[in-house]
Each structure stands twice: as C-alpha cells, then as structure tokens.
Amino acid sequence: MTRLVVYEDSAPGVAVFDSRDAHEITPVLQEIDVGFERWDAPVHLAPDAENDAILDAFRPYLDALMGTTGAGSADVVKLHPEHPQAAALREKFLEEHTHSEPEIRFFVAGSGHFVLHENGRVYDILCEKDDLIQVPAGIKHWFDAGVAPSFTALRVFTDMSGWVAQYTGDPISSRFPVT
C-alpha cells in the first residue's frame, strides 16, 4: 500500500507525518509542488509483457499525460532481482540528485521509494502499482527499490535524451534508508 513518511532532514527515524491514505498524502506533497495520484487504469498485463505491449496498453493515459505536461516521449523501465546489473543500478539511483526536467513515473507493477529532500525535510514516498508521481525539476531526491528490486514503471520525458541526473554529492540517502 502506498505510504508517505516525512522527517526533518536533521532527524532520521523520527517521523513528523506518516500515512497510507492517498487523500492525506496528496495535499502534503502538493505543498512542495509534487503531483501524486492513483490511476484506476483497467489495464491487465502479463508479468513478462514486452515494453512495447506495455506502452501500447497505456497509450491513451500517456497521451493525455504528455499533453498535460508537454512531455515528448515515454519508455518503460523494469528492474527485477535477477537483473545482472540490479545492484549497480540501485547504487546509481540511490545518490541524491536533481533533474533539469520533471521526473514523471507511473508504476505498472511492483514498488519503489521516491525519497525527496526539500525545505529541510525528507519525504519518503512508497509508490506502488497504479501510483503516478510527478517530481518537479530541481527537487533533490533519490530512488530505492531495495536490495531485491521488483518494479515496472512508465517514464515520461520532455527532454528526448532521457534520464539525466545532476548528482549533489550529499550523502543524505545513507542517513535515511527506506523502510
């Protein structure tokens, strides 16, 4: 189940907000301009569906979303425990970074934590199947799907070069392991 836990960035482990209720989560994230919603998409895919089949199945939703955000492309990212580079990819996403464009993800299957660092707080958002998150450009964050990652997500880009991170060099993610 989707969950948001908020901490002061100086106090790991001491939550100032903790909820699994999307109606409570959404306004807290809106305070930092992060979009969050649950899609009730009637799309059912096999766990081993090919990327093109996933994109085709979600095309009506993607077209509407890209029209709203001005995005230009979408792709599929899958990470599973047996992936030969799972550990290396986890490390890449674990470092705090920003992007010059919004980071938009829709979880088709599985789950992962988007952890945002904004205004002296850390926002740990457990995103699961049917969650859409829109992180504005410039917000410091990292992503962790755990030591045995298992998720499939749609990624929406405005920049055709795809996922490009600017790392901050701050080791904060090591002080806030996901729960």
N, C-alpha and C positions, 0 to 999 in steps of 0.2 A: 504494500500500500504506500502511496506517495506520502512523503514526510518532509517537513521543513523544521530544522533546528537552527536557532540563531544564538550566537555567542558574541561577547565583547572580544575583540581581537587580542586583548591582553589577558583573557581568562579562559583558556581551553578547558573544556569539560564542565563549565558552569553555564547551562543554557538559560537564556533570558526569554526564549519562546520555543515551544515545541508543539507541533500539531500535525495531524494526519488528515485534517479536514480541508479540502480544496477551497471551500468558501472562506476559511480563515487564512489560508496560505496566500491566496491571490492578492488581497489588499496589502499584506506585509511586503510582498515582492514588488508591488506597484509603487511603493514608497521609494524604491531605488530604480524605478523605470524598467523592471524586468517583467516581461509578459509570461504568464503561466495560465494554461487551460488544459482541460481534459477533453479530448475528442472522442465522440461516440461514433467512430467510423465502423460501418458494418463490413469491414474487410477481414476475410479469414484466409490466411496463407499457410502453406505447409512450412514447418520449421526450416526446411532446406530450400526454400524458394530462392530462385536466382534473383540477382539485383534488378534486372530489367523487369521481371514479373512484379517485384515489389513496387518499383517506380510506376509501372502501368496501373497497378491496383489503386495506388494513392494519387494518381494524376489529377483527378478533379479537386482534391483537397490541396495538393501542391500548387495547382494553377491559381486557385483562389488566394492561397497564402502568398505566393510570389507576386501576384498582382497587388496585394495589400502592402507588401514590404518593399516592392521594387526590386526583388531579387531576380537573378538571371539564370541560375542553374540549381540543380538538386542532384544529390547522389545518395548512395547507401553505404553505411559503414557497419561492418559486422565484426565482433570480436568474441571469440569463444575460447575456453581454457586450452583446447588442443591446438590453437593457432601457434605456429612456430615462433612468432615474434610477440606473443602476448605480453611477456614480461617487459620487453623493450618498449612496446607501445604504451604500456601502463606508465612507465617511468617518464616518457615524453609528455604525456597528458598531466602528470602529477605536479609538474613545476608550475608555479604561479606565472600567469601570462595574461596578455591582453590581445585584442584583435582590432584592426582598423575598420572592421565592419561588424554588424550584429552577428552573433552566433545563434543560429536557429536550429533546433533539433526536435524531431518528433520520434518518440520511442515506439517502434513497431513491435518489439519483443524484448524481454529481459529488463534490466535496470542498470542504473549507474548514478553516481553522485556528482552533480554540478555544485561546486563549492565556490561561492563568491566572496570577495573581500572588498567591502565598500563602506565608507563613512565610519571606520573604526569598528566594524562588525564583520563577522564571518557567518554566511548564510549557507548551510549545508542542505541542499535540496536533493532528496532521493527521488529521482524520476523513474517511472515505470511505464509499462505498456500503456499506450493511449495518452501519455503526457506530452504536451508541447511546451517548450521553454524558448523564450526569446531574450537573450542577453545582449544589451546594447554594446556598441563599440566602446572600447576603452575601459570597461569594468574588469578589474583584476579577478582572475578565477583560475580554477584547475578542475580536472575531471578525474574521478576514480571509480572504476567498476570492480575493484577488489582484486585479490590475488588469483581468482578463478573467474575472469570476466565472462559475462554471457549477456550480450545485448545486440540488437539490430536497431539502427536508427536512421532516419532520413536526415540529411544535412542540406540546408538551403544556403546558397551563397549569392551575394551581389557581385563579388569580385570573382571573375572566371578562373583565377589562379587557385582557388580553393582555400583550404585550411592553411593559414599563415599566422604563426604566433610571434609575438614580441615578448620574450621572457623578462621578468622583472628582476630576477636574481635573489628575491626574497625567499628564504627557506620556510615561510609560514606554513606551507602544506604539511611539513613534517610535525608541526605542533598541533595540527588539527586532523588527526586520522579520522576517516569516516566511520560511522557506527552502523 
